[in-house]
Amino acid sequence: MGKYIINGGRSLNGNVKIQGAKNAILPMFAGAILTGESVFIENCPNIVDVENMSKILHLLGADIERKGEGINITCEELLHNEIPARLAKELRSSVFLLGPMLGRGRKAKVAYPGGCDIGLRPIDIHLKALSEMNVKIQEKYGYIYCDASEMRGSHVTLDYPSVGATENVMLLAVTAKGTTTISNSAREPEIVDLMHFLNSMGAKVSGAGTPFIKIEGVSDLHSTSYRAIPDRIEAGTYLTAVAVCGGEVTLEDCKMEHLNAVVSKISKSYCKITEESDNINIIVDGRPCAMDTIDTQPYPGFPTDLQAQISVVASVAKGTTVITENIFEARFKHVPELIRMGARVKVRDRTAIFNGVERLRGAEVNATDLRGGAALVVAGLNASGTTIVNDIRHIERGYDKLEEKLSALGADIVKV
Ligand code: EPZ
């Protein structure tokens, strides 16, 4: 596993181009196997999660070809209907391949995806929703066997607005006979993007972005060329980096509306954030102010995927900030590493109380998960002295050219 070596204390200035959204593109990859024609996703970042999803699709029989910024996927025939345990473990989000595998081939066998660095990640909501669509499900020896030969459009209600479960139902329902509705669906921008993507293939989906989605089944989907939305989590990560380093940065190609919850927490006296067409401009002068309380919620609440990064702003803010992680049960693994860098934090269950210090101190730290690892990079950019972040493969799952983009902004960071 590689590492980043960071010499902190430099301000960040210049422009950074935001990548295509990982969490929009992964379900689109899954959706691409719903047609035998070619599907081109125009703005695919070079990240490990996209690599792993490509490997799985290739195993299922798809041809995957990178063409410049984009990736072309053609699955003329579904050769297998099983996702091997090894790959399901590598890529948790492979669970929403269930929907399209059943939509295309009516049968699927997937290993229980198992937990990951941030929690148990059960899939009970997925399975309950699929069974409400009359998919027959058997679970044995750690595998899930699904048979969708008699599936039909149904009214599905999710007990919790699960992003993945919403996507799985959408991906199954687009070619199911009849109409499917999803109540209490997730409202993330990535769900809206998946709707537009599927409709560009000839699907009939409406209501994404609201708690009620309607899908009218169609018999076939056709080829498309589609540009995914910008990655709001990558953009938010850069916002927190500028917040703790100071400077003036323009984030190119990102939407303020996707980041309102984050912007409203960061932009206080020391920090001005403005939007110009599809760019966000942030100017930071001085030390961050405390942010009172931050509670992660489903969209449009504060995103859990930026909790670790905003906790670095809390670590060096003037005053006390209380952060509560309501979505995942184990998403504070970056906190002990921040404490080693001088942060003053108390954790009680799902709540972390930060008493900000003037500045963090460089240390050797280990990334434990994707967003926690990104937070340690942000911490290193602020810290005095040298910070070494180990196990950066976690970070490379979701950030394309992180060290290049930060160096171009004036950071002193190298990957070894
Ligand atoms: C998606 O994960 C994202 N991943 C996550 O981003 C993100 O943190 C999460 O949504 C919440 O926004 C992708 O889109 C690939 P959920 P997902 O189903 O679909 C529980 C990142 O860093 N739950 O909304 O797995 C679950 O355990 C990743 O890019 C059940 O209990 O999120 C969690 O506590 C991390 N049963 C909560 O719901 C289920 O069947 C939210 O999960 C499904 C979920």
Boltz pocket constraint, residues with backbone or C-beta under 6 A from the ligand:
constraints:
  - pocket:
      binder: B
      contacts: [[A, 22], [A, 23], [A, 24], [A, 26], [A, 93], [A, 119], [A, 120], [A, 121], [A, 122], [A, 123], [A, 124], [A, 125], [A, 126], [A, 127], [A, 160], [A, 161], [A, 162], [A, 163], [A, 164], [A, 165], [A, 186], [A, 304], [A, 305], [A, 326], [A, 327], [A, 328], [A, 329], [A, 370], [A, 371], [A, 398]]
      max_distance: 6.0
